[in-house]
Amino acid sequence: MNLPFSRRRFLTGAAVGVATGVVGTTSRSVAADVNTNEPDAIVALPDTVGLEIVIDGLGFPLAVDFAPDADRRYIAERDGQVWVHESNGLRGKPLLDLRETVVTGGERGLLGMTLHPDFAENRRLFVHYSAQRQPGTPRQFDHTGILATFEVTDDGTRVRPDSERVVLEIPQPADFHNGGDLAFGPDGYLYAGIGAGGGGGGGGQDVTTDLLGSVIRIDVDGRSAAGEYAVPEDNPLVGRDGLDEYYAWGFRNPWRLSFDDGDCFVADVGESDYEEVNIVENGGNYGWNVKEGTHCYRADDCPDEPSGPGLGGQFQDPIIEYPHPPAETGVSGISVIGGYVSRDSTLPALEGAYVFGDLAADGRLFAATRPDDDGSVWPTTAIEIDGERSLERLFSFGRDDAGTVYILGFRAGSGGLYRVAPAA
């Protein structure tokens, strides 16, 4: 199986994965030898959870969203198809089929999908996918990332023909580290994670040339000279030296972002030694490619403050950091997969915990709890999945309006959507 988002190793032996970043207003200091598995702080978390199969028989599912006006789920697959799942099962034809448009291979594909907050009224579906190089993309670049919107029919089962409108094009220099996740924030604006676009330590600190290595924020209900969107006036670089769409920067490859109670969580895949999760705030710089997590990247020491146009302030440290194997702590992995805060009344032991995972071959699942001191690292523990329903790979997460967390992953030869539930 060809896994996108797996770690790449160069001739030097250095590992390169998918990274995500988040913004904070104050720098968090985390000791290099911090033990992220602190039993005293996480005794309330369950040792084991179960997985209830919602959908199986899929190929490579990477995103899920839930219709606000019906018992209906939309599942996006890497090959370019978006499926509709209702109470009587998976519909026979996809809602959207972009297989003739989407470019796959490496870490490319249909990478993100979300519904507009007013989907029940305006029927707008947003996707982020890899396409062939478009006019304006540099010839030496690999492809163009497309952020587009479609209109869904009133019955919620099909996309209206010829309804695609391209919102934004993002030239991508490589076929990996492209990010791609989409989510609407509580402010009604659309957020997108954009990878730094390649290996070897590049990207993340130039906010004047392109949008690589960022979390962007745009107003898709507005119009401007940019076309299908407007820029919120309080984006941090509006009127300054930098691109207006930026909300935060210094990310290697944001792999999944989510919101809870006003916080924006972004997981960032590290390159050589550490994985991280951040809480993003307006104008934050999350360190790549100067830092990997809380550590200097390929240097004995590194500055506390970034340099360059528009890059004032301090680097922001992650709320969660864990090492690559071998590691003394039980929390380790190879490529972080960002998740959601659980608000599921049927799983009170996970209430308020950030549930996320890792691409490691055994479908590794973690939970982190908010510390009493908001400036501290979040204690994190590994959670076992019921052995009879364990995963071979974990790709992504979702959360419904009831606060229940879902996993998109691969087991028993196929991809599926699974509800995180109490252990049997």
Backbone torsions as a table, in degrees:
resi	resn	phi	psi	omega
1	MET	NA	129.3	179.8
2	ASN	-86.3	106.1	-176.2
3	LEU	-92.3	119.0	168.0
4	PRO	-73.2	166.1	176.3
5	PHE	67.9	9.3	171.9
6	SER	-80.2	163.0	-178.5
7	ARG	-76.5	141.4	178.5
8	ARG	-106.5	139.0	178.6
9	ARG	-117.0	129.2	179.3
10	PHE	-91.2	178.1	-176.9
11	LEU	-61.4	-22.8	178.1
12	THR	-75.6	-14.6	-177.1
13	GLY	90.5	-3.9	179.2
14	ALA	-73.5	136.0	-178.4
15	ALA	-89.0	142.1	177.6
16	VAL	-127.2	127.5	-179.4
17	GLY	-128.1	-157.0	-177.7
18	VAL	-101.3	126.5	-175.3
19	ALA	-117.9	154.2	174.5
20	THR	-136.5	155.5	-178.1
21	GLY	-138.1	162.9	180.0
22	VAL	-141.3	161.6	-172.5
23	VAL	-110.3	142.8	173.6
24	GLY	-136.2	157.4	-178.4
25	THR	-86.2	-22.1	177.5
26	THR	-126.2	148.2	-177.7
27	SER	-78.6	130.7	176.1
28	ARG	-94.7	132.6	179.7
29	SER	-100.0	119.9	-179.7
30	VAL	-123.7	124.8	-178.1
31	ALA	-63.5	145.7	-177.0
32	ALA	-62.9	-28.3	-177.2
33	ASP	-103.2	25.4	-177.4
34	VAL	-61.7	139.7	175.1
35	ASN	-96.0	108.7	-175.1
36	THR	-74.8	-11.3	-179.5
37	ASN	-102.5	95.4	-174.9
38	GLU	-113.9	96.2	-173.1
39	PRO	-56.0	-37.7	-177.0
40	ASP	-62.0	-28.9	-175.4
41	ALA	-90.4	-10.1	-171.2
42	ILE	-131.1	24.1	-176.6
43	VAL	-63.4	-23.7	-176.8
44	ALA	-77.6	-15.8	-178.1
45	LEU	-72.9	145.8	178.8
46	PRO	-71.2	149.0	176.2
47	ASP	-75.2	-30.5	-174.7
48	THR	-140.3	143.2	171.2
49	VAL	-125.5	161.0	175.3
50	GLY	-102.4	166.3	174.9
51	LEU	-123.6	123.6	174.7
52	GLU	-98.9	126.5	-179.2
53	ILE	-71.6	122.5	172.9
54	VAL	-97.0	-46.2	178.8
55	ILE	-142.3	135.5	168.7
56	ASP	-131.3	178.9	-178.5
57	GLY	81.3	13.2	177.4
58	LEU	-85.6	173.2	177.7
59	GLY	-92.5	-82.5	-175.9
60	PHE	-132.8	76.3	-176.8
61	PRO	-73.7	133.1	-176.7
62	LEU	-125.4	-13.6	-179.2
63	ALA	-153.3	148.6	176.8
64	VAL	-141.2	143.4	171.2
65	ASP	-142.4	162.4	-168.0
66	PHE	-121.9	125.9	179.7
67	ALA	-62.2	134.6	-178.9
68	PRO	-79.9	-13.3	-171.9
69	ASP	-117.7	11.3	-177.6
70	ALA	-163.5	163.7	173.8
71	ASP	-81.3	80.2	-171.0
72	ARG	-149.8	136.8	177.8
73	ARG	-121.5	142.7	176.0
74	TYR	-112.7	128.2	-176.7
75	ILE	-123.4	122.5	179.6
76	ALA	-97.2	133.6	176.2
77	GLU	-108.4	152.0	-175.5
78	ARG	-56.4	-30.4	-175.9
79	ASP	-74.7	-8.6	177.3
80	GLY	114.8	3.2	179.7
81	GLN	-99.5	142.9	172.4
82	VAL	-118.6	122.2	-174.8
83	TRP	-103.1	155.8	177.8
84	VAL	-111.3	125.5	176.8
85	HIS	-118.2	125.3	-179.6
86	GLU	-122.2	-175.5	-174.7
87	SER	-60.8	-27.2	179.1
88	ASN	-96.8	12.3	174.6
89	GLY	114.3	-168.2	-177.0
90	LEU	-81.3	130.1	177.9
91	ARG	-68.0	151.8	-173.5
92	GLY	-71.8	-25.5	179.7
93	LYS	-117.7	144.0	-179.0
94	PRO	-70.5	152.9	171.1
95	LEU	-61.7	-41.6	-175.4
96	LEU	-143.6	135.6	179.1
97	ASP	-130.0	105.1	-178.5
98	LEU	-108.5	20.8	-173.7
99	ARG	-62.2	-27.5	178.5
100	GLU	-80.1	-11.3	-177.5
101	THR	-108.0	-39.7	-174.5
102	VAL	-73.3	135.9	174.8
103	VAL	-97.1	128.8	177.1
104	THR	-115.4	-173.7	-174.4
105	GLY	97.9	143.3	-172.9
106	GLY	64.5	-125.8	177.6
107	GLU	-114.3	22.4	-180.0
108	ARG	-87.0	164.7	177.3
109	GLY	145.6	-164.5	170.3
110	LEU	-80.3	106.3	-165.5
111	LEU	-104.0	-19.7	-177.2
112	GLY	-151.2	152.0	178.4
113	MET	-157.2	141.5	174.2
114	THR	-157.4	157.3	176.4
115	LEU	-97.0	145.1	174.0
116	HIS	-61.5	144.6	178.5
117	PRO	-55.7	-28.4	178.3
118	ASP	-102.5	34.6	-176.2
119	PHE	-57.0	-36.3	-178.9
120	ALA	-59.5	-27.9	179.7
121	GLU	-99.8	-44.4	-172.4
122	ASN	-100.4	-10.8	175.0
123	ARG	60.3	27.6	-176.3
124	ARG	-90.7	126.1	176.1
125	LEU	-112.4	135.3	179.9
126	PHE	-116.0	138.6	177.9
127	VAL	-134.3	158.0	176.6
128	HIS	-130.9	117.1	-174.9
129	TYR	-139.8	161.3	177.6
130	SER	-89.0	133.6	179.1
131	ALA	-132.1	168.3	173.6
132	GLN	-58.5	158.8	178.4
133	ARG	-54.4	128.1	178.1
134	GLN	-96.9	160.9	174.9
135	PRO	-53.2	132.5	-176.9
136	GLY	99.1	-17.2	174.4
137	THR	-80.3	130.4	-178.9
138	PRO	-54.2	142.9	-176.0
139	ARG	-62.0	-29.8	-178.8
140	GLN	-81.0	-6.0	179.4
141	PHE	-80.8	158.8	-174.6
142	ASP	-81.0	-43.6	-175.7
143	HIS	-163.1	-177.6	177.4
144	THR	-120.0	129.0	171.8
145	GLY	-82.0	134.3	-177.6
146	ILE	-116.5	123.7	169.9
147	LEU	-103.1	117.6	-172.5
148	ALA	-136.1	160.6	176.2
149	THR	-123.7	145.3	176.9
150	PHE	-127.0	158.0	175.6
151	GLU	-105.0	127.8	-179.3
152	VAL	-95.2	144.5	179.4
153	THR	-63.5	162.9	-176.8
154	ASP	-60.5	-32.9	-179.9
155	ASP	-81.4	-1.8	173.5
156	GLY	73.7	16.3	-173.8
157	THR	-112.1	-10.6	-177.5
158	ARG	-144.4	155.7	169.6
159	VAL	-91.4	136.2	178.9
160	ARG	-64.6	134.3	-179.6
161	PRO	-57.6	141.9	175.9
162	ASP	59.2	26.9	-179.6
163	SER	-94.2	-2.1	-177.8
164	GLU	-65.4	133.1	170.9
165	ARG	-128.4	123.1	178.4
166	VAL	-75.6	123.4	-179.7
167	VAL	-88.5	-43.8	-173.9
168	LEU	-156.1	139.5	173.0
169	GLU	-108.9	136.3	-177.2
170	ILE	-127.2	98.7	177.6
171	PRO	-57.9	133.5	-176.8
172	GLN	-120.7	124.6	-175.7
173	PRO	-75.9	-18.6	-174.9
174	ALA	-142.2	167.9	-179.2
175	ASP	-90.8	19.1	176.6
176	PHE	-147.5	166.2	-175.5
177	HIS	58.1	51.6	-178.3
178	ASN	-102.6	-6.0	-177.1
179	GLY	60.9	-132.5	170.7
180	GLY	123.0	-11.0	-175.6
181	ASP	-72.1	151.5	178.7
182	LEU	-128.4	145.1	174.4
183	ALA	-161.3	143.0	172.3
184	PHE	-89.0	134.9	177.9
185	GLY	-86.6	172.3	177.9
186	PRO	-63.3	-16.3	176.5
187	ASP	-82.8	-2.3	179.7
188	GLY	85.4	-1.3	179.8
189	TYR	-90.1	155.1	179.2
190	LEU	-91.5	127.7	177.1
191	TYR	-108.3	142.5	177.7
192	ALA	-138.7	136.4	174.8
193	GLY	-92.6	126.9	-177.7
194	ILE	-119.4	122.4	-179.6
195	GLY	-71.4	162.9	-179.9
196	ALA	-72.9	-11.8	168.1
197	GLY	78.0	50.4	176.1
198	GLY	142.1	172.3	-175.8
199	GLY	-104.5	-170.1	176.1
200	GLY	75.4	16.8	173.6
201	GLY	90.0	11.0	-176.3
202	GLY	-81.9	163.6	168.9
203	GLY	81.1	169.2	171.4
204	GLY	106.3	-28.2	-172.2
205	GLN	-116.6	2.3	177.5
206	ASP	-104.5	109.0	-178.0
207	VAL	-101.2	6.9	-174.9
208	THR	-106.0	-17.6	-171.3
209	THR	-103.9	-43.6	-176.1
210	ASP	-150.6	-177.3	-177.8
211	LEU	-102.6	13.8	-175.6
212	LEU	-69.8	143.6	177.5
213	GLY	72.4	41.4	-170.7
214	SER	-139.8	167.8	156.9
215	VAL	-113.1	121.6	179.7
216	ILE	-103.2	160.5	178.2
217	ARG	-139.1	125.0	-178.7
218	ILE	-136.0	159.0	178.4
219	ASP	-102.9	100.2	-175.8
220	VAL	-81.0	-2.6	174.5
221	ASP	-93.8	-4.6	179.9
222	GLY	-107.8	170.9	176.8
223	ARG	-133.7	147.7	178.8
224	SER	-153.7	-172.1	176.3
225	ALA	-60.7	-22.7	177.9
226	ALA	-69.2	-19.9	177.4
227	GLY	114.3	-110.3	-169.7
228	GLU	-83.3	15.7	177.8
229	TYR	-158.2	164.3	171.3
230	ALA	-118.2	166.0	179.5
231	VAL	-105.7	126.4	176.0
232	PRO	-57.2	137.1	-175.2
233	GLU	-63.6	-25.1	-178.2
234	ASP	-95.1	11.3	168.7
235	ASN	-58.0	142.7	-164.8
236	PRO	-67.3	-23.0	-176.1
237	LEU	-105.6	6.6	176.2
238	VAL	-63.4	123.5	-178.4
239	GLY	80.0	6.5	179.4
240	ARG	-121.3	-175.8	-179.3
241	ASP	-82.9	94.7	-178.7
242	GLY	161.7	169.9	-178.0
243	LEU	-80.5	134.4	-171.6
244	ASP	-63.8	-27.8	-175.7
245	GLU	-69.8	-18.4	-178.1
246	TYR	-60.1	136.5	167.6
247	TYR	-110.6	-38.4	177.1
248	ALA	-156.5	162.8	-175.8
249	TRP	-150.6	-178.1	-176.9
250	GLY	86.2	33.3	179.4
251	PHE	-110.8	148.5	177.9
252	ARG	-88.9	-51.4	176.1
253	ASN	-162.5	89.0	-177.3
254	PRO	-62.1	116.1	179.8
255	TRP	-115.7	88.3	176.3
256	ARG	92.0	132.9	176.4
257	LEU	-133.8	150.1	-177.7
258	SER	-152.3	163.5	-179.7
259	PHE	-120.8	146.8	172.0
260	ASP	-156.4	122.7	176.2
261	ASP	51.0	41.4	177.4
262	GLY	86.9	-12.0	178.8
263	ASP	-89.7	140.0	175.4
264	CYS	-107.2	114.7	-179.1
265	PHE	-97.7	130.2	178.4
266	VAL	-133.2	125.8	176.6
267	ALA	-92.2	138.8	-175.9
268	ASP	-127.4	116.4	-179.1
269	VAL	-74.7	130.2	-179.2
270	GLY	-83.7	174.5	-178.4
271	GLU	-97.6	-54.2	-169.2
272	SER	-114.9	-38.6	-167.4
273	ASP	-134.0	-27.2	-169.9
274	TYR	-137.8	146.0	171.0
275	GLU	-109.0	155.9	-175.5
276	GLU	-149.5	157.3	170.7
277	VAL	-129.3	138.8	-178.2
278	ASN	-124.8	158.8	165.5
279	ILE	-104.6	121.6	-171.4
280	VAL	-91.7	134.5	173.4
281	GLU	-132.0	161.1	-175.1
282	ASN	-55.9	120.1	173.0
283	GLY	84.7	11.1	-179.0
284	GLY	-79.7	150.1	176.2
285	ASN	-117.2	116.9	-171.5
286	TYR	-97.6	12.1	159.9
287	GLY	103.1	-31.5	-177.9
288	TRP	-68.2	134.5	12.7
289	ASN	-109.1	28.8	174.9
290	VAL	-89.8	-36.1	-177.8
291	LYS	-128.2	150.9	170.7
292	GLU	-117.1	103.0	-170.3
293	GLY	66.3	-129.2	179.2
294	THR	-91.2	4.8	-170.6
295	HIS	-110.9	151.5	175.1
296	CYS	-67.6	138.2	-179.5
297	TYR	-95.3	116.6	177.2
298	ARG	54.1	39.4	177.4
299	ALA	-155.0	152.5	178.0
300	ASP	-71.8	-31.9	174.7
301	ASP	-148.8	164.0	-178.5
302	CYS	-146.8	158.5	-176.8
303	PRO	-70.0	153.8	174.0
304	ASP	-76.7	-25.9	-176.9
305	GLU	-118.9	141.8	176.9
306	PRO	-74.7	164.4	175.7
307	SER	-128.0	156.2	179.4
308	GLY	118.5	167.6	-177.3
309	PRO	-59.7	131.4	173.9
310	GLY	71.7	10.5	-171.5
311	LEU	-112.7	37.5	179.7
312	GLY	-70.1	174.9	-179.9
313	GLY	86.9	-166.1	-178.6
314	GLN	-108.9	157.2	169.5
315	PHE	-66.0	141.2	179.6
316	GLN	-97.9	130.5	178.3
317	ASP	-84.8	153.5	179.6
318	PRO	-72.7	161.1	173.3
319	ILE	-84.9	-22.1	179.8
320	ILE	-135.3	134.6	175.6
321	GLU	-144.2	136.2	174.9
322	TYR	-143.7	153.8	-172.5
323	PRO	-89.0	167.5	170.7
324	HIS	-81.3	156.0	175.9
325	PRO	-66.2	154.0	-6.4
326	PRO	-76.0	147.2	-177.8
327	ALA	-145.0	146.4	179.1
328	GLU	-70.9	-35.4	179.8
329	THR	-74.8	154.5	177.1
330	GLY	-74.9	-9.6	179.5
331	VAL	-102.2	103.3	177.4
332	SER	-152.5	166.1	-179.2
333	GLY	179.4	-165.8	-173.7
334	ILE	-122.8	-28.8	179.0
335	SER	-155.4	113.2	-175.1
336	VAL	-69.1	144.0	175.3
337	ILE	-119.3	112.8	-176.3
338	GLY	-68.0	148.4	-175.6
339	GLY	-129.0	-142.1	-174.5
340	TYR	-141.3	157.0	169.1
341	VAL	-77.9	129.8	-179.3
342	SER	-80.4	131.7	174.2
343	ARG	-128.5	37.2	-172.7
344	ASP	-90.8	116.7	-178.4
345	SER	-66.9	-20.2	178.4
346	THR	-82.6	-7.8	177.8
347	LEU	-128.8	65.4	-175.2
348	PRO	-60.4	-25.8	-179.9
349	ALA	-66.4	-19.2	178.6
350	LEU	-102.6	4.1	-177.7
351	GLU	-55.9	122.3	178.5
352	GLY	81.3	-2.2	178.8
353	ALA	-85.2	141.2	174.4
354	TYR	-84.5	114.8	-176.9
355	VAL	-100.4	123.2	-177.7
356	PHE	-148.1	-172.2	-176.0
357	GLY	-158.3	-163.6	-177.6
358	ASP	-145.4	152.9	-178.3
359	LEU	-75.2	-2.9	-178.6
360	ALA	-47.6	152.5	-167.2
361	ALA	-61.9	-11.8	-178.7
362	ASP	-107.0	20.6	177.2
363	GLY	60.2	53.1	-170.6
364	ARG	-68.7	131.1	-177.9
365	LEU	-118.9	136.9	-178.7
366	PHE	-128.5	161.6	170.7
367	ALA	-140.3	138.2	-179.9
368	ALA	-126.1	143.6	-178.0
369	THR	-117.0	144.2	-178.8
370	ARG	-69.1	128.6	179.3
371	PRO	-77.2	164.4	176.6
372	ASP	-62.4	-36.2	178.2
373	ASP	-93.3	112.3	-176.2
374	ASP	-63.0	-15.6	179.1
375	GLY	-90.0	6.4	-173.9
376	SER	-102.8	163.0	173.6
377	VAL	-65.6	146.2	178.8
378	TRP	-82.9	123.1	175.0
379	PRO	-59.0	136.1	-173.4
380	THR	-131.7	141.9	178.0
381	THR	-136.3	156.0	174.2
382	ALA	-84.6	138.8	178.8
383	ILE	-115.7	126.9	178.5
384	GLU	-75.9	145.3	173.3
385	ILE	-100.6	135.7	178.8
386	ASP	-42.8	122.4	-171.7
387	GLY	-54.2	-34.2	-178.0
388	GLU	-72.5	-17.9	-178.7
389	ARG	-124.2	26.1	-177.8
390	SER	-69.2	162.9	-176.8
391	LEU	-104.4	150.5	171.0
392	GLU	-85.0	-37.5	177.1
393	ARG	-145.2	148.9	177.7
394	LEU	-119.0	125.5	-173.2
395	PHE	-107.8	-37.4	-170.8
396	SER	-165.8	176.1	-179.7
397	PHE	-134.6	165.2	171.3
398	GLY	-148.6	169.2	176.2
399	ARG	-147.0	134.8	-180.0
400	ASP	-91.0	-178.9	-175.2
401	ASP	-68.1	-18.4	177.0
402	ALA	-84.9	-2.5	179.8
403	GLY	87.7	8.7	178.7
404	THR	-79.1	134.9	-178.9
405	VAL	-91.6	139.4	178.1
406	TYR	-121.8	151.5	177.5
407	ILE	-116.6	135.5	169.1
408	LEU	-103.9	122.7	-174.5
409	GLY	-158.8	-167.4	-173.6
410	PHE	-132.2	126.9	176.0
411	ARG	-154.2	151.0	175.7
412	ALA	50.9	37.8	172.5
413	GLY	86.7	3.3	179.4
414	SER	-151.4	164.5	178.0
415	GLY	-89.2	157.9	-179.1
416	GLY	-162.5	173.1	174.1
417	LEU	-113.1	129.5	-173.7
418	TYR	-130.6	136.8	177.0
419	ARG	-90.2	129.4	175.5
420	VAL	-74.4	124.8	-171.7
421	ALA	-138.4	168.5	174.2
422	PRO	-58.8	145.8	177.7
423	ALA	-63.9	148.2	-179.6
424	ALA	-65.6	NA	NA
